[in-house]
Amino acid sequence: MKYLKLILSIFLLSGLTIPVNSAEPGKIVGGKASTLPTWFKESFLDIADDVEEAKENNKHIMLYMHLSGCPYCYKMVEEGFKNNTNTQIIKDNFDVVAINIRGNKEIALNEDLIMTEEEVRNHFKVNFTPTIVFLDQNNQLVYKVNGYRSVESFKHILNFVKSRAYKNTTLAEFIQKQKRTKYYQFREHNSFQSITDLSVKRDKPLLVLFEDKYCPLCNQLHDGHLKNPEILKELDLFDVVRFDAESDQAIIDIDGNKTTPNEYVKKMGLNYRPGIVMFDQGAEVMRIDALLYSYHFAGHLRYVGERHYKQYPESVYDYLRVYRQKILDAGQNIDLSK
């Protein structure tokens, strides 16, 4: 004890201090708060009652599941809900109920299912925000939208539900029959490989990108993510192939079946463009079927490319929470909006 006091005295007299980690923790930036439209329904969160009220006016219920500060929610509200054309379609055909997926208000989905807003997230398997759930007049889910959709894409979904086309066709088949604007001419990339047999065993995970000429976000993908050094580093972890989602090219799917990209996206129910499906060891691991900015996009690729999904099999967000904390602890900021 006497020697310990002597050592401490020497440190104090010499002005020396025991080194500590003095780095300031990083911050999460880039969040944007949306102001929800005033015409959203003032609901008591008894969804069965909301459905009955909507039924009286021949409407569907739309559950808008959002998160405070979510930049994707902000973009969806400003462009999807406040766009003049879509606004009128929604007002005429839907009652919109907003649900904060981290809230604690009690929601009655029906008389047997009562849960908090946060628990509703798990019930509807919400992996992206915003998520939009459409309920029919029998309180049954008829379609779910993961993440942001462009104005035109969202309009197709609204028309698909309001016309009750879901009773006899798929969204993909419905959209192909609509008048669409051509936005995109196919662009090449150094990461794209010539692969037609997805079932071949490979050392790397397989990333399949589906685009089409009607895709308003495909140029954005090429001008942004596919030029980003951080994204390119993650893409090196994959074998990458790109298909025209409306092509009749002969390919073999991951299960060894002969098919075409057009038929394969329908089979998988992949309606988002540019849509990404990631496979490993002969099975689909996850897909990106919503707009993601760089931080989340790179994280999703890393989750599969570095095979973190084996340690965090329940959700990519379990992995991202751990990764995020390491970045923040190192004193680096995370920008969610770039």
C-alpha positions in Angstrom: 0.0 0.0 0.0 2.9 2.4 0.9 4.5 1.8 -2.5 1.2 2.4 -4.3 0.8 5.8 -2.6 4.4 6.6 -3.6 3.8 5.8 -7.2 0.6 7.9 -7.3 2.4 10.8 -5.7 5.1 10.7 -8.4 2.5 10.7 -11.1 0.7 13.7 -9.6 3.9 15.7 -8.9 5.2 15.1 -12.4 2.0 16.2 -14.0 1.5 12.7 -15.6 -1.9 11.2 -15.8 -3.1 7.7 -16.5 -4.2 7.6 -20.2 -7.9 7.2 -20.8 -10.0 7.1 -24.0 -10.8 10.7 -24.5 -12.6 10.3 -27.9 -16.0 11.9 -28.0 -18.6 9.4 -29.0 -20.0 9.8 -32.5 -23.5 10.9 -33.4 -26.3 9.7 -35.6 -27.1 12.5 -38.0 -29.2 13.0 -41.1 -32.6 12.2 -39.6 -35.6 14.1 -40.9 -38.9 14.7 -39.1 -42.0 14.4 -41.2 -45.2 16.3 -40.6 -48.0 13.9 -41.3 -50.9 15.3 -43.5 -53.8 16.6 -41.5 -56.2 14.4 -43.4 -54.7 11.2 -41.9 -57.4 9.5 -39.9 -57.8 10.4 -36.2 -58.0 6.9 -35.0 -58.5 5.4 -31.5 -56.4 2.5 -32.8 -59.2 0.0 -32.8 -58.4 -1.2 -36.3 -61.5 -3.4 -36.6 -63.7 -0.3 -36.0 -61.6 1.7 -38.5 -62.1 -1.1 -41.1 -65.9 -1.0 -40.5 -66.0 2.8 -40.9 -63.9 2.5 -44.1 -66.2 -0.2 -45.4 -69.2 2.2 -45.1 -67.4 4.5 -47.5 -66.2 1.7 -49.7 -62.6 2.3 -48.7 -59.6 0.3 -47.6 -57.5 0.9 -44.5 -53.9 1.9 -45.0 -51.6 1.5 -42.0 -48.7 3.8 -42.4 -45.9 2.4 -40.1 -43.2 5.0 -39.6 -40.4 6.0 -37.3 -39.5 9.5 -35.9 -36.6 11.0 -37.7 -36.6 8.4 -40.5 -35.3 10.0 -43.7 -37.1 7.4 -45.8 -40.4 8.2 -44.1 -39.8 11.9 -44.7 -39.3 11.3 -48.4 -42.4 9.1 -48.6 -44.6 11.6 -46.9 -43.3 14.6 -48.9 -43.4 12.8 -52.3 -45.9 9.9 -51.9 -48.6 11.4 -49.7 -48.3 15.1 -50.5 -48.1 14.7 -54.2 -51.2 16.1 -55.8 -52.2 13.1 -57.9 -51.6 10.5 -55.2 -53.2 12.7 -52.5 -56.5 12.7 -54.2 -56.4 8.9 -54.9 -55.7 8.3 -51.2 -58.3 10.6 -49.9 -61.0 9.1 -52.1 -60.2 5.4 -51.5 -58.3 5.0 -48.3 -58.4 5.9 -44.6 -54.8 6.2 -43.4 -53.9 5.3 -39.8 -50.3 6.3 -38.7 -48.5 3.9 -36.4 -45.1 4.7 -34.8 -43.3 1.4 -34.7 -41.4 2.4 -31.5 -44.5 3.8 -29.8 -46.3 2.4 -26.8 -49.9 3.1 -27.6 -52.2 0.2 -27.4 -53.6 -1.1 -30.7 -56.5 -3.5 -31.2 -56.1 -5.2 -34.6 -59.2 -7.2 -33.7 -60.9 -8.4 -30.6 -58.3 -11.2 -30.1 -55.1 -9.2 -31.1 -54.3 -6.3 -28.8 -50.7 -5.1 -28.7 -48.5 -2.0 -28.5 -47.4 -0.1 -31.6 -43.9 -1.6 -31.2 -45.4 -5.1 -31.1 -47.4 -4.4 -34.3 -44.0 -4.1 -36.0 -43.2 -7.7 -35.3 -46.8 -8.8 -36.2 -46.5 -7.4 -39.7 -42.8 -8.3 -40.0 -41.7 -4.7 -40.6 -38.0 -4.6 -41.7 -38.0 -1.2 -43.4 -39.5 2.1 -42.5 -41.8 3.3 -43.8 -43.9 0.1 -44.2 -47.4 0.5 -45.6 -50.0 -2.2 -44.9 -53.2 -2.4 -46.8 -56.2 -4.0 -45.2 -59.4 -5.0 -47.1 -62.9 -4.6 -45.8 -62.6 -7.9 -43.9 -59.6 -6.6 -42.0 -57.3 -8.9 -44.0 -53.9 -7.9 -45.3 -54.0 -7.7 -49.0 -50.6 -6.0 -49.7 -47.6 -4.7 -47.9 -45.1 -2.1 -49.2 -41.6 -2.1 -47.8 -39.9 1.3 -47.7 -40.1 4.3 -49.9 -41.7 4.1 -53.4 -41.4 6.7 -56.2 -44.5 8.7 -57.0 -45.3 6.6 -60.1 -44.6 3.2 -58.4 -46.8 4.2 -55.4 -49.6 5.3 -57.7 -49.6 1.8 -59.4 -49.9 0.2 -55.9 -52.7 2.5 -54.9 -54.6 1.7 -58.1 -53.9 -2.0 -57.6 -55.5 -2.0 -54.2 -58.4 0.4 -54.8 -59.5 -1.5 -57.9 -59.3 -4.8 -55.9 -57.1 -6.3 -58.6 -55.4 -8.3 -55.8 -58.3 -10.7 -56.0 -57.3 -12.1 -59.3 -53.8 -11.0 -60.2 -50.4 -10.0 -58.8 -49.0 -6.5 -58.6 -46.3 -7.4 -61.1 -48.9 -8.5 -63.7 -51.1 -5.5 -62.9 -48.2 -3.0 -63.4 -47.1 -4.6 -66.7 -50.6 -3.7 -68.1 -50.4 -0.1 -67.1 -49.1 2.8 -69.1 -45.6 3.4 -67.9 -42.8 5.9 -68.4 -39.4 4.8 -69.6 -36.8 6.2 -67.3 -33.7 4.1 -67.8 -31.3 2.7 -70.4 -29.3 -0.3 -69.2 -25.9 0.7 -68.0 -22.9 -1.7 -67.5 -20.7 -1.9 -64.4 -17.3 -3.6 -63.8 -18.8 -5.8 -61.1 -21.4 -7.4 -63.4 -20.6 -11.0 -64.4 -22.0 -13.2 -67.2 -24.0 -15.7 -65.1 -27.0 -17.6 -66.3 -27.0 -20.6 -63.9 -27.7 -19.3 -60.3 -27.6 -22.8 -58.9 -23.9 -23.4 -59.5 -22.0 -23.8 -56.2 -19.7 -20.9 -55.5 -17.3 -19.7 -52.9 -18.8 -16.2 -52.6 -22.4 -15.2 -51.9 -24.3 -14.4 -55.1 -26.0 -11.0 -55.6 -28.6 -10.7 -58.3 -29.7 -7.2 -59.4 -33.0 -6.8 -61.3 -33.6 -3.6 -63.3 -36.0 -2.6 -66.0 -36.4 0.3 -68.4 -39.3 1.7 -66.3 -37.2 2.0 -63.2 -37.0 5.7 -62.0 -34.3 4.8 -59.4 -31.9 2.7 -61.5 -29.9 5.7 -62.7 -29.6 6.9 -59.1 -28.2 3.5 -58.2 -25.5 3.7 -60.8 -24.7 7.3 -60.2 -24.6 6.8 -56.4 -24.0 3.4 -54.8 -22.2 1.9 -57.8 -19.6 4.7 -57.7 -19.2 4.7 -53.9 -15.8 3.2 -52.9 -17.4 1.8 -49.7 -20.1 0.0 -51.6 -17.7 -1.3 -54.2 -15.6 -2.8 -51.5 -18.6 -4.7 -50.2 -19.6 -5.8 -53.8 -16.2 -7.5 -54.1 -17.4 -10.0 -51.5 -20.0 -11.2 -54.1 -20.4 -12.8 -57.5 -22.7 -10.2 -59.1 -25.1 -10.6 -62.0 -27.6 -8.1 -63.4 -30.8 -9.1 -65.3 -33.5 -7.2 -67.1 -36.5 -8.1 -64.9 -38.8 -8.2 -68.0 -36.5 -10.3 -70.1 -37.3 -13.8 -71.5 -33.6 -14.8 -71.4 -33.1 -18.4 -70.5 -31.6 -18.8 -67.0 -31.5 -21.4 -64.2 -32.8 -20.3 -60.8 -31.1 -20.9 -57.4 -33.0 -24.2 -57.1 -31.9 -25.5 -60.5 -35.2 -24.8 -62.4 -35.2 -23.5 -65.9 -36.9 -20.0 -66.0 -36.5 -16.4 -67.2 -35.9 -13.2 -65.2 -39.4 -12.2 -66.0 -40.9 -15.3 -64.5 -38.4 -15.5 -61.6 -39.2 -12.1 -60.2 -42.9 -12.9 -60.4 -42.3 -16.2 -58.5 -40.3 -14.3 -55.9 -42.9 -11.5 -55.7 -40.1 -9.0 -56.2 -41.8 -5.8 -57.5 -39.3 -3.2 -56.5 -36.7 -1.9 -59.0 -33.8 -1.9 -58.7 -34.4 -5.0 -56.7 -31.5 -7.0 -55.2 -31.7 -10.6 -54.0 -28.7 -12.1 -52.1 -28.1 -15.8 -52.0 -25.5 -17.9 -50.2 -25.0 -21.7 -50.1 -27.9 -22.3 -52.4 -30.5 -20.3 -50.5 -31.8 -16.7 -50.4 -30.5 -14.9 -47.4 -32.1 -11.5 -47.8 -33.2 -9.0 -50.4 -33.1 -5.2 -50.8 -36.5 -4.2 -52.1 -36.7 -0.6 -50.9 -34.7 2.6 -51.1 -31.6 2.5 -48.9 -29.0 5.3 -48.5 -25.3 4.4 -48.3 -25.0 3.5 -44.6 -27.8 1.0 -44.7 -27.1 -0.2 -48.2 -23.5 -1.0 -47.3 -24.6 -2.6 -44.1 -27.0 -4.9 -45.8 -24.3 -6.0 -48.3 -21.8 -6.5 -45.5 -24.4 -8.6 -43.5 -24.5 -11.2 -46.3 -21.1 -10.7 -47.9 -19.2 -11.2 -44.7 -21.7 -13.8 -43.6 -22.7 -11.9 -40.4 -26.2 -13.4 -41.0 -24.9 -16.6 -39.4 -24.2 -14.9 -36.1 -27.3 -12.7 -36.4 -29.9 -14.9 -38.1 -33.0 -13.1 -36.9 -32.5 -9.7 -38.6 -29.9 -7.6 -40.3 -30.8 -4.9 -37.8 -29.4 -7.0 -35.0 -26.1 -6.9 -36.7 -26.4 -3.2 -37.6 -27.0 -2.2 -34.0 -23.7 -3.8 -33.0 -21.9 -2.3 -35.9 -23.4 1.1 -35.3 -22.3 1.1 -31.7 -18.7 0.3 -32.7 -18.6 3.2 -35.1 -20.1 5.6 -32.6 -17.7 4.5 -29.8 -14.8 5.2 -32.2 -16.0 8.8 -32.3 -17.3 8.7 -35.9 -20.7 10.1 -37.0 -23.2 8.1 -38.9 -25.2 10.0 -41.6 -28.4 8.2 -42.4 -29.4 10.5 -45.2 -26.6 10.0 -47.8 
